[in-house]
Amino acid sequence: MQKCDYCDFYSIADLSLIPAYMDALVVEIEKSARAAGDVQTVYIGGGTPSVLSIDQVETILDCIFGSCNVSGQPEVTLEVNPGTVSADKLNRLSRAGINRLSLGVQSLNDDKLNYLNRIHNGSQAIDMIANARHAGFDNISLDFIYGLPGESAQSWIRELEQVVAFKPRHLSCYLLTVEPGTPLASRIDKSFEPMPDSRIQSG
């Protein structure tokens, strides 16, 4: 695992810490269940929860449904990043009770993905969307980033047209921001790369 160069969220890439985190998470859910009230949606996100095993995802869901007052048939979302799930795992997530996916695609352009230090390429992202559909997920959200150095309005519009063709239920588009202390900020400070412009270029 690796952190993206633009990310300033607190995170640790050491997967050996997952069991201890799972133990703490179960305790936290159980302690917070009463204060949560009626639970109508479940969102498992913040980082890359798709690196969890199916058993670990099921442990989280079992704890939520066993401890909280979950009403009706809630929307249950898992954040998924390309390069962290196989077609088989997507099928198993669907059977485990996940009924909505938030896919951190960020871009279908390999140059943009390399700039952002993502672990996947555009083809892998497209394959993941297709595999998710095949697994039965009709409620899909896609995350994208725009405003990279040199990105034109025309290229961003072309990418949006490609994205819309996948017919996601929801689309989140974020302007790239340079946060202090990130590898991207360090690269820019050392003049290795230009500062992203909040205005997409018209040319």
N, C-alpha and C positions, 0 to 999 in steps of 0.2 A: 504494500500500500504506500501511497505518497500523498502529500498535501499539494493542492493546486497553488500556483505561484501568487494568485491574487487573493487567496482566502486568508482572512484575519480572525476567523472563528477559532475558539479554543478547541483543539483536537489533538489526539495522539494516534500515531500510525502503528503503534505496537499492538498487533493482534493478539499477542499472548495475554494481554490484560482483559480480554473480553469476558472470560469466566467470572472474574472479580467484579467487573462492571455489571454483568447480568445479575449477580447476587444482590448488589446494591440497588439495582433498578427494581427488582421484585419487592424488596423491602420498602422502597420509596412509593411504589404504586399502592401497596397495601396500606401504608400510613396515610396516603392522600385520598384514598377511595371515598371516605365519608364526605370530605370537603368538596369532592368533585361533583356531587349531586347527580342529576340524570345525565348520563353520557349518551350523546347522540352521534358523535363522530369520534373515530380513533385515528390518530396520525402518528406514524412511526417514522420520524425523520431526524434531521439535524446531523449532517455528516453523511455517512454511507452505511445505513443499516442493512443494505443488501449484502454486506459481507458476512452477516450473521448466518448461521446454519438454519435449516428449516426447523429443527428442534428448538433452537433458541427463539425464533420468531413465534413458534407455537407456545413456548413458555410465557412469552410476553402477553400474547393474546389470552391464554388461559388465565393468567393472573388478572388481567383487566376484566374479563368477563366473569371471573369468579369473585372478584373483590368489589367491583363497581356496579352501580345500578345502570346497566346498559339497556336502553329502551329500543324496542322494535328491532329493525334490521339496519344497524348503523353502517355508514360509509367507513370503510377501514382502509386507510391509505398507507402504503410503504414507499419511501423514497428509494429509488434504484438508479445506480449509475452504470452506464455501459462499461463492459469489461469486468463486471463483478457478478454477472448472472448468466447462466446458460438457459437454453430453451427448456430443458428439463426442470431447472429450478423455478422458472416462471410458472410452469404447470403446477408444480408442487406448492408454490405460494398461493396460487388460486385455490387449490384444494384445502389449504390451511386456513382460509378465511379472508385473505386479502382480496378486496373487490375494487380497489382503485390504486393506480400506480402514478407516482410523480417521478418522471424520468429526467435525470439531469443531463440532457443532451448537450446543452450550451452552444453547440454549433455542428453543422454538417460539413464545414470547411476544414480540411486537414491543417492548413496553415494557421488558422485561428486556434484550433485545438492544440497545436504544438506551442503556440505563443502562450496559451493559458496553462501549459504543462499538464494537460489532461492525459489519462492513461489509455484512452480509446481514440479511434479514428472515425471518420464520417461513415464509412461502410458498416462498422460495428454498431454505430448508433442506429442506422437504418434497419439493420438486422434485428436489433433488440426491439424496436417498435413493431416490426412484423411478427417476431416471436411472441410478444405480449398480446397482440391481437389473436394469434393462433391459440394462445393459452386461454382465451376467453375474456380478456380484459377489454371491455368497451368503454370504460371510464378511465381515460388516460390524460394526464397533464404533462406538458413538455416545458422544460426550462431552457431559455436561450439568453446569451449575452451578446450585446452589440456595443459599438463605439470603440473598437480596437483601433490603434494607430493605423492610419491609411485606409480604413474601411470607408467605402463610399455609400451614399444613399442607395445607388442602383444595386450594388452587390448585396446590401442588407435586404432590399425589397425582393431580390431574386431568391434569397435564402428563405424569407418569410413565405413566398409563394410555394416553395418546396415543402416547407413545414405544414402549411395549411392543407396541402394535398393529403396529409396523413389523417386529417379530420380529428384532431385531438379535442376532447371535451373542454379542455382549459389550456391556455397558453400564457406563460409568464416570461416576460422579456425584461432583462435587467441591463442598465447601462453600466459598463465596466468602470469601476472606481478604483483608484490606487490608494490602498490603506497603508498607513505608516507601519513599518516593521515587517512587511511581507517581502518575499523574495522579488516580487515584481517591483515594489518600491525601491528596493536595493539596486536592481538592474537599471532603473531609470535614474536614480541618484548618481550612479557611476557613469551615466551618459551612454550606457550600452544600448538603450532603447529610448524612443521619444515618448513623451507624456501623451496618453490618450486624450483626444479632444472630445468634449461633451457634445460638440456639434458634428453630426455625420457629414462628411464632405459631399458636395453636390457633384463633383467630377468623377 
